């Protein structure tokens, strides 16, 4: 069997483990369309690159939120000086 670190498709449980979340949360992310899957027959698999894209989207949205938050705080701060 090929080690999980070398496979390009993961089971939902393996993807959840890789993300450090529960299986139910992984299924919720799949249902919401935030985590991509492929189907081979009846088997649902998560491509490794879908996991990577999900994490990158989280990092980007977190960074964007921090930048927006800093900009708002900056405006409030400057507004207080007027």
Secondary structure by P-SEA (a helix, b strand, c coil): cccccccccccaaaaaaaacccaaaaaaaaaaccccccccccbbbbbaaaaaaaaaaaaaaaaaaaaaaaaaaaaaaaaaac
